[in-house]
Amino acid sequence: MRSIPKLNLNEFPYITHDKLRYGDTDKQGHVNNAVFTTFYETGRVEIVYEPKHHILNENCSFVIAHIEMNFIAEIHWPGKLEIGTGITKIGNSSVTFLQSLYQDGKLVSTSESVLVQVNNDTKKSEALSEDSKNRLEKYMMNR
C-alpha cells in the first residue's frame, strides 16, 4: 500500500463541503467508514459533472476504477466536512484524484482514486477530448 500525502486543506485546488446526516452514523456513535466514499464522491462529482463545462464525451460516463482510503480519525455527527480535491494525473481516458476530508479543521481521512471515461454502449474506455483535458488542468495539484 502506497502512502497518500497528508495535506492542509488550502493546498487543494478545489474545496467543497458536505453535511453529515444522522443516518451516516453507526452503533459506535461515529460516522461509518463506508460513508467516507460518498463524501469523496461529492468532491469528484462537482469537478467532472460541472454543469457549465461538460467533461464527458457524448454517451459516456465515469466509472471508478480504483479507490484507496486511509482513515486517520473518527468523524462525529452533527456537523459538516470540508473536502479537498485535486487531480494528480490526466491520462488518455482516466483521471487520478487526490482527496482529503477535514472536520473542524482536522484531517480525518485521505484518498486516491481513479475515474475512467467509459462509452455507455460499448462499456469500453474512451479517450478524453483535448478540451476536457484542458478543463481538468485547472484542478491539477502542485501547479
PLY file of the C-alpha trace (Angstrom):
ply
format ascii 1.0
element vertex 143
property float x
property float y
property float z
element edge 142
property int vertex1
property int vertex2
end_header
0.00 0.00 0.00
1.32 3.37 -1.07
1.36 6.35 1.26
-1.16 9.07 0.45
0.16 12.55 1.33
-1.35 14.35 4.34
-2.02 17.86 3.09
-3.55 21.01 4.51
-6.96 21.90 3.11
-5.62 25.07 1.47
-3.20 23.00 -0.65
-6.08 21.67 -2.75
-7.23 23.48 -5.91
-10.88 22.61 -5.21
-12.66 22.72 -1.85
-16.29 21.90 -1.13
-18.25 20.63 1.87
-20.86 18.04 2.77
-23.33 17.95 5.64
-23.23 14.97 7.97
-26.50 13.09 8.30
-27.74 11.15 11.32
-28.12 8.11 9.06
-24.35 8.21 8.39
-23.64 7.06 11.96
-23.24 3.53 13.27
-23.54 1.74 16.63
-20.16 3.10 17.74
-21.55 6.63 17.58
-19.36 7.91 14.77
-19.81 8.18 11.01
-19.49 4.72 9.45
-16.30 4.26 7.43
-18.31 3.05 4.42
-19.86 6.54 4.14
-16.44 8.12 3.51
-16.66 7.01 -0.13
-19.81 9.13 -0.54
-18.03 12.22 0.81
-15.15 11.69 -1.61
-17.64 11.21 -4.43
-19.05 14.68 -3.68
-15.66 16.29 -4.36
-15.03 14.36 -7.58
-18.53 14.77 -8.99
-18.53 18.55 -8.54
-15.48 18.66 -10.82
-16.32 16.11 -13.52
-20.04 16.85 -13.80
-19.76 20.64 -13.73
-22.98 21.79 -15.47
-21.46 24.66 -17.47
-18.45 22.72 -18.74
-19.11 19.20 -19.94
-16.10 16.97 -19.34
-17.60 13.74 -20.63
-17.85 12.79 -24.27
-21.40 12.31 -25.52
-22.88 8.94 -24.47
-20.16 8.38 -21.87
-19.99 8.07 -18.08
-17.25 8.00 -15.49
-16.73 4.77 -13.56
-14.49 4.37 -10.55
-11.63 2.00 -11.36
-9.66 2.36 -8.13
-10.11 3.88 -4.69
-7.77 3.78 -1.73
-8.53 5.41 1.63
-6.70 5.98 4.87
-8.80 6.52 8.00
-6.95 8.90 10.32
-9.63 9.95 12.83
-13.31 9.41 13.55
-15.95 11.75 12.13
-18.72 12.71 14.54
-22.30 13.83 13.87
-23.65 16.52 13.82
-21.53 18.78 11.70
-20.07 19.15 8.26
-16.94 18.12 6.42
-14.64 20.05 4.17
-13.48 18.06 1.15
-10.22 18.94 -0.58
-9.88 17.62 -4.12
-7.13 17.80 -6.69
-6.01 15.91 -9.78
-2.58 14.29 -9.89
-2.75 12.74 -13.37
-4.80 13.11 -16.52
-4.44 10.02 -18.68
-5.85 9.07 -22.06
-9.25 8.05 -20.64
-8.63 8.34 -16.90
-8.27 10.96 -14.18
-6.43 10.33 -10.89
-7.66 12.27 -7.85
-6.02 13.06 -4.52
-8.52 14.00 -1.80
-8.75 14.63 1.93
-11.57 15.08 4.44
-11.46 17.57 7.33
-13.81 18.08 10.27
-13.43 21.30 12.24
-10.09 21.88 10.51
-8.71 18.46 11.48
-7.57 15.95 8.84
-9.67 12.79 9.23
-9.04 10.83 6.01
-7.04 10.76 2.77
-7.88 9.11 -0.54
-6.56 8.44 -4.00
-8.94 7.34 -6.75
-9.06 6.82 -10.49
-12.07 7.55 -12.70
-12.22 6.18 -16.25
-14.44 7.53 -19.02
-16.47 4.65 -20.46
-18.72 4.55 -23.51
-22.25 3.70 -22.35
-22.92 1.38 -25.33
-19.63 -0.49 -25.69
-18.75 -0.40 -21.95
-15.14 0.22 -23.02
-12.89 3.09 -22.05
-12.98 6.10 -24.36
-10.34 8.79 -24.69
-10.98 12.15 -23.05
-11.20 15.02 -25.53
-8.38 17.58 -25.58
-10.93 20.20 -24.48
-11.86 18.05 -21.46
-8.20 17.55 -20.56
-7.66 21.31 -20.76
-10.67 21.96 -18.48
-9.37 19.46 -15.92
-5.89 21.07 -15.87
-7.07 23.83 -13.51
-7.59 21.19 -10.80
-4.05 19.78 -11.04
-2.07 19.58 -7.80
1.31 21.36 -7.44
0.58 23.98 -10.07
0 1
1 2
2 3
3 4
4 5
5 6
6 7
7 8
8 9
9 10
10 11
11 12
12 13
13 14
14 15
15 16
16 17
17 18
18 19
19 20
20 21
21 22
22 23
23 24
24 25
25 26
26 27
27 28
28 29
29 30
30 31
31 32
32 33
33 34
34 35
35 36
36 37
37 38
38 39
39 40
40 41
41 42
42 43
43 44
44 45
45 46
46 47
47 48
48 49
49 50
50 51
51 52
52 53
53 54
54 55
55 56
56 57
57 58
58 59
59 60
60 61
61 62
62 63
63 64
64 65
65 66
66 67
67 68
68 69
69 70
70 71
71 72
72 73
73 74
74 75
75 76
76 77
77 78
78 79
79 80
80 81
81 82
82 83
83 84
84 85
85 86
86 87
87 88
88 89
89 90
90 91
91 92
92 93
93 94
94 95
95 96
96 97
97 98
98 99
99 100
100 101
101 102
102 103
103 104
104 105
105 106
106 107
107 108
108 109
109 110
110 111
111 112
112 113
113 114
114 115
115 116
116 117
117 118
118 119
119 120
120 121
121 122
122 123
123 124
124 125
125 126
126 127
127 128
128 129
129 130
130 131
131 132
132 133
133 134
134 135
135 136
136 137
137 138
138 139
139 140
140 141
141 142
